[in-house]
Amino acid sequence: MPKSMMIAFLVTDLVFLLYWLISGLALLGVLNIPPDWMYADYDKADVVAWNWSFLPVDLGFSALGLMAVSAARRGAAVWRPLALVSMTFTMAAGGMAISYWALLGEFDPSWFFPNLALVIWPLFFLPPLIRSMGSQQAA
């Protein structure tokens, strides 16, 4: 695994785990997050449900990404399919969030650009990863 890909996975996946830990603590009332740090309509039940609907996919891509990094460090070839699935979920989650806010006509750079990054960064790594997986199977 290229070092730049490893860094992208670690930053993305650890930040998402931190995001969900903070979100959970806020939901339980342990943390008080200032309203100006929150997304639009953060206090409406349907928007809260929308946000929490991302928990499974976010935890999934984070777990798979960290597993890919771990496998790569051990020299296990399974890192490639793990990375492929993780990046696919990462792009899907970012794209879904961007689509949601775009449909509502909401544009907050603090939420838009991080989600756009989730769509863009995997694009740098997917083509060479897919090529490497294809060449391994052809051999």
HELIX and SHEET records of a PDB file:
HELIX    1   1 LYS A    3  LEU A   27  1                                  25    
HELIX    2   2 PRO A   35  TRP A   37  5                                   3    
HELIX    3   3 ALA A   45  TRP A   52  1                                   8    
HELIX    4   4 LEU A   55  ARG A   74  1                                  20    
HELIX    5   5 TRP A   79  LEU A  104  1                                  26    
HELIX    6   6 PRO A  109  ALA A  138  1                                  30    
END                                                                             
